[in-house]
């Protein structure tokens, strides 16, 4: 409710030092995984299915009045990206808070824009934790990440042979995605029924998509888009 304390999200590589917090986070995710996968909308599977529903071109939209051709409805590749994912994470966080009985619970965030956060946060690489996923690229789970792997990869950054250089390049990628000239360039184009599909903004297209690729997904969903 409006009188509850503010939930404060902290960098995931720093919460590792807070054993009580990690215990609560793991307990909440374990409870989500243990809920009835198809019968309880709060279950980890159900929540994953919500993202899938709006990610792999399951829905089409058309402007009925003008009978324009159908286009895929997707919460990526347009300015819908930021508000939709913000909503999605908000409810994911609320579900955990409810399950563990702590209305102040806040998810951690991956602080990949700071040099110390430029690898998979170690709390996600503990095989006995519910935060673990064996499908992640095992060559990357303890390595400094390369944020210049997204569709908008920059081709003028130095080729690196050491981690310090990779981190410098990552800071350049982050700077360029943040320091764009217009809101459209940052958030992406508007998505309109009857129009052409939107195009992604720098927020989505640079470091964010690079992280998906780094962790082991070519796309942000379980499947690449169909033909
Ligand atoms: Cu997504």
Boltz pocket constraint, residues with backbone or C-beta under 6 A from the ligand:
constraints:
  - pocket:
      binder: B
      contacts: [[A, 51], [A, 55], [A, 75], [A, 76], [A, 85], [A, 220]]
      max_distance: 6.0
